[in-house]
Amino acid sequence: MPPSRLLGAQGLIYLGVGIVIDAVILAVATAFGARAPHQFAGFVLSLLLVAAATLGIGMLITAVSSTEKMANALGLATFFPLMFFAGLWIPRQSMNSVLRTISDYSPLGAGVRALQATIDGHWPPAAALLVLAGYAIICGAAAARLFRWE
């Protein structure tokens, strides 16, 4: 079986699980008074692109790692900067212009930007959607190319 089919199947499985989890979280959050996205189609598109981008990054890490320990270390080394640029420790609006620009081109920073726009009633910015699609396509293609059966 070619690596692209294996990685594609894994990606679809995790995407399906993620969709179910996201639907439950959205339902519970709105039931308890959180603002629902006013631009629902853009919200779903943004969420799917965030999932595809992060899955692509995860598959690329898996493809280049020779052991589980190495994959775990690379995953953690990737996770914390992604969370920082998503605004977990410093809200994006409080970041200086350099950090915010870096955040705009990071997958989770672009995802937060796109999702926040939909909650505010706007269509997600095209730049954020392109960044997410770029990560998904480039990382997914690189993962398929670099993956080796051991």
Order of alpha helices (4+ residues) and beta strands (2+ residues): alpha-alpha-alpha-alpha-alpha-alpha
